[in-house]
Amino acid sequence: MLKSNLDKVFNQIKDGNNLGEPISLVGASKTMSVEVINQAISLGLKIVAENKVQEFRLKTEKIIGGTQHFIGHLQTNKAKYLVGRVDLIHSVDSIKLAEEIDRLAKNRNVIQDVLVEINCGGELSKSGFDLSTASPYIEEIINKFDNVKVKGLMTMLPNSDDKEHLTLLCQKMRALYDDLKKKHSNFCYLSMGMSNDYLIAIKNGSNMIRLGRTIFGERNYGDNV
C-alpha cells in the first residue's frame, strides 16, 4: 500500500505545479512508527515531518536518511527541542516565536530555516498571521532576526467542499508569496495543500504539500515509536 500510495503521488506531482515549479512532497508522519517512516524514505520520500514536539524527540534519532521538518503548532517553550535539529520549521505564527527561535539559534551558532504561517481563511481555530495584514509582520521577522531565515509561507486551507473558495484562497496566498519573493531571494517555498486539498493547491501555485493519510493510510494511534 505504501509504495502504491507514494507512486500515485509522485506521478501526480511529476510535472510540477501550474507554474512549472517542482513540488516538494512532505510526508506528515504523525502517529506512524519509525519502521513505516523509514520504509517510506527507502521508497523515495525525501522529507518527513512531525506535528508534535514529543513525537519528533522520540523518533528523530531513529530515522534513517531523509530530511526532517516540523509542521505542527509550536509553543515558544518547546522551540528549544527543534532549533538546529530540524531542517525547516513550517509554523512560525508570531513575532514572539520568531524571537525565541532566533535567540536559541544564536546561542547554538546556527541559522534556522522557517516558514511563516498564514491563517488564510481567518479561522479562529487556527494559528497564523491574517492573510490581509501579514506582510509587515513577515518583513519584521525577516529584518529583525539574523539567525532566522524565512524561506517562504505555510498555510492550512479551510476544511471545505467549496472548490471555488479554496481556489481563491490559494491564489491569494500565491500572490502574497510572489510579492515577498520579489523582495527576498530566500523565498522558495509555498507550503500549501494537505490530503483533502493538495490537488487544488498545486493547480494554484503551491510548491510544497504536506500529506499524511494519502501516503501512510489511516492513522495508527497505538504505539508510534
C-alpha positions as CSV (number, residue, x, y, z in Angstrom):
1,M,0.0,0.0,0.0
2,L,2.8,2.5,0.9
3,K,4.6,2.0,-2.4
4,S,1.4,2.3,-4.4
5,N,0.3,5.4,-2.5
6,L,3.7,7.1,-3.0
7,D,3.9,6.1,-6.6
8,K,0.5,7.7,-7.2
9,V,1.5,11.0,-5.6
10,F,4.9,11.0,-7.4
11,N,3.0,10.7,-10.6
12,Q,0.6,13.5,-9.8
13,I,3.4,15.9,-9.0
14,K,6.0,14.9,-11.5
15,D,5.2,17.8,-13.9
16,G,5.3,20.4,-11.1
17,N,2.6,23.0,-10.2
18,N,0.7,25.1,-12.6
19,L,3.7,27.4,-12.9
20,G,6.1,24.6,-13.8
21,E,7.8,24.7,-10.4
22,P,8.9,21.4,-8.8
23,I,6.8,20.3,-5.9
24,S,8.4,19.2,-2.6
25,L,6.5,16.3,-1.0
26,V,6.4,16.3,2.8
27,G,5.3,13.1,4.5
28,A,3.2,14.1,7.6
29,S,4.3,11.1,9.7
30,K,2.2,11.8,12.8
31,T,1.5,8.6,14.8
32,M,3.4,6.5,12.2
33,S,6.1,4.1,13.5
34,V,9.7,4.7,12.8
35,E,9.7,1.5,10.7
36,V,7.0,2.8,8.5
37,I,8.7,6.2,8.1
38,N,12.0,4.6,7.2
39,Q,10.2,2.3,4.7
40,A,8.7,5.4,3.1
41,I,12.1,7.0,2.8
42,S,13.5,3.9,1.2
43,L,10.7,4.1,-1.4
44,G,11.7,7.6,-2.3
45,L,10.1,10.0,0.2
46,K,12.7,12.7,0.8
47,I,11.1,14.8,3.6
48,V,9.2,13.6,6.7
49,A,7.6,15.9,9.3
50,E,6.1,15.6,12.7
51,N,3.2,17.7,14.2
52,K,4.2,17.2,17.9
53,V,7.5,18.0,19.5
54,Q,7.3,15.0,21.8
55,E,6.9,12.6,18.8
56,F,9.8,14.3,17.0
57,R,12.0,13.8,20.0
58,L,11.1,10.1,20.3
59,K,11.7,9.4,16.6
60,T,14.3,11.7,15.2
61,E,17.4,9.7,16.1
62,K,15.9,6.5,14.6
63,I,15.0,7.9,11.2
64,I,17.4,6.8,8.6
65,G,18.1,9.3,5.7
66,G,15.6,11.9,4.5
67,T,15.1,15.4,5.7
68,Q,13.1,16.2,8.8
69,H,10.7,19.2,9.1
70,F,8.3,20.3,11.8
71,I,4.8,21.2,10.7
72,G,2.7,21.4,13.8
73,H,1.8,24.3,16.1
74,L,4.9,25.2,18.1
75,Q,4.7,26.6,21.6
76,T,7.5,29.0,22.4
77,N,8.8,27.0,25.3
78,K,9.2,23.9,23.1
79,A,11.3,25.6,20.4
80,K,14.4,24.6,22.2
81,Y,13.8,21.0,21.1
82,L,13.7,21.8,17.4
83,V,16.1,24.7,16.7
84,G,19.2,23.3,14.9
85,R,17.7,19.9,14.8
86,V,15.1,20.2,12.0
87,D,15.8,21.5,8.6
88,L,12.6,23.6,8.4
89,I,10.0,24.8,10.9
90,H,6.8,25.4,8.9
91,S,4.7,27.0,11.7
92,V,6.1,30.4,12.8
93,D,2.9,32.1,13.8
94,S,4.0,35.0,15.9
95,I,6.8,37.5,16.4
96,K,7.3,36.1,19.9
97,L,8.0,32.6,18.5
98,A,10.4,34.0,15.8
99,E,12.2,35.9,18.6
100,E,12.7,32.8,20.7
101,I,13.9,30.7,17.7
102,D,16.4,33.5,16.8
103,R,17.6,33.6,20.5
104,L,18.1,29.8,20.5
105,A,19.7,29.8,17.1
106,K,22.2,32.5,18.1
107,N,23.2,30.6,21.2
108,R,23.7,27.4,19.2
109,N,25.5,29.2,16.4
110,V,23.1,28.1,13.7
111,I,20.7,29.6,11.2
112,Q,17.2,28.2,11.5
113,D,15.1,28.0,8.3
114,V,11.5,28.7,8.8
115,L,8.2,29.4,7.1
116,V,5.7,32.0,8.3
117,E,2.3,30.6,8.9
118,I,-0.7,32.4,7.4
119,N,-4.3,31.9,8.5
120,C,-5.6,32.2,5.0
121,G,-9.3,31.5,6.0
122,G,-9.4,33.8,9.0
123,E,-10.4,30.8,11.2
124,L,-10.5,31.3,14.9
125,S,-9.5,27.7,15.4
126,K,-6.2,28.1,13.5
127,S,-2.9,29.9,14.2
128,G,-1.1,32.2,11.9
129,F,-1.0,35.8,10.7
130,D,-4.1,37.1,9.0
131,L,-3.7,36.9,5.2
132,S,-4.7,40.6,4.6
133,T,-2.3,42.1,7.2
134,A,0.6,39.6,7.3
135,S,3.2,41.5,5.2
136,P,4.5,43.9,7.8
137,Y,4.9,41.1,10.3
138,I,6.8,39.0,7.9
139,E,9.0,41.9,7.0
140,E,9.7,42.4,10.7
141,I,10.7,38.8,11.1
142,I,13.0,38.9,8.1
143,N,14.7,42.2,9.0
144,K,14.9,41.8,12.8
145,F,16.2,38.3,13.4
146,D,19.6,37.5,11.9
147,N,19.6,33.8,12.9
148,V,16.1,33.1,11.4
149,K,15.9,32.6,7.7
150,V,12.4,32.9,6.3
151,K,12.2,30.6,3.3
152,G,8.5,31.2,2.5
153,L,5.0,30.8,3.7
154,M,2.8,28.0,5.1
155,T,-1.0,27.7,5.3
156,M,-3.7,25.3,6.2
157,L,-6.7,25.7,3.9
158,P,-10.2,25.5,5.5
159,N,-11.9,22.2,5.6
160,S,-14.4,22.9,2.8
161,D,-16.1,21.4,-0.2
162,D,-16.3,24.8,-1.9
163,K,-13.6,24.4,-4.6
164,E,-14.0,28.0,-5.8
165,H,-13.4,29.4,-2.4
166,L,-10.3,27.2,-1.8
167,T,-9.0,28.1,-5.3
168,L,-9.4,31.8,-4.5
169,L,-7.6,31.4,-1.1
170,C,-4.7,29.5,-2.9
171,Q,-4.4,32.3,-5.4
172,K,-4.3,35.0,-2.7
173,M,-1.6,33.0,-0.9
174,R,0.4,32.7,-4.1
175,A,0.0,36.5,-4.7
176,L,1.4,37.2,-1.3
177,Y,4.2,34.8,-1.8
178,D,5.1,36.3,-5.2
179,D,5.1,39.8,-3.7
180,L,7.5,38.8,-1.0
181,K,9.7,36.7,-3.3
182,K,10.4,39.7,-5.4
183,K,12.0,41.4,-2.5
184,H,13.5,38.4,-0.7
185,S,15.7,36.0,-2.5
186,N,15.5,33.3,0.2
187,F,11.8,32.7,-0.6
188,C,11.4,29.4,-2.3
189,Y,8.5,27.5,-0.6
190,L,4.8,27.9,-0.5
191,S,3.7,25.1,1.8
192,M,0.1,24.7,1.0
193,G,-2.1,21.6,0.5
194,M,-2.9,18.5,2.6
195,S,-4.6,15.3,1.8
196,N,-8.0,16.9,1.3
197,D,-7.0,19.7,-1.0
198,Y,-3.5,19.2,-2.4
199,L,-4.6,18.8,-6.0
200,I,-6.4,22.2,-5.8
201,A,-3.3,23.7,-4.1
202,I,-0.8,22.6,-6.8
203,K,-3.1,23.8,-9.5
204,N,-2.9,27.3,-7.9
205,G,0.7,27.9,-7.0
206,S,1.7,25.6,-4.2
207,N,5.2,24.1,-4.5
208,M,5.2,22.1,-1.2
209,I,2.5,19.8,0.0
210,R,2.1,18.0,3.3
211,L,0.4,14.6,3.0
212,G,-0.4,12.2,5.8
213,R,-3.1,9.6,5.1
214,T,-2.7,9.9,1.3
215,I,0.8,8.4,1.8
216,F,0.5,6.4,5.0
217,G,-3.2,5.5,5.1
218,E,-5.3,5.9,8.2
219,R,-3.5,7.0,11.4
220,N,-2.3,4.5,13.9
221,Y,-3.0,5.8,17.4
222,G,-1.3,3.0,19.2
223,D,2.5,2.7,19.7
224,N,4.1,5.2,17.4
225,V,7.8,4.7,18.4
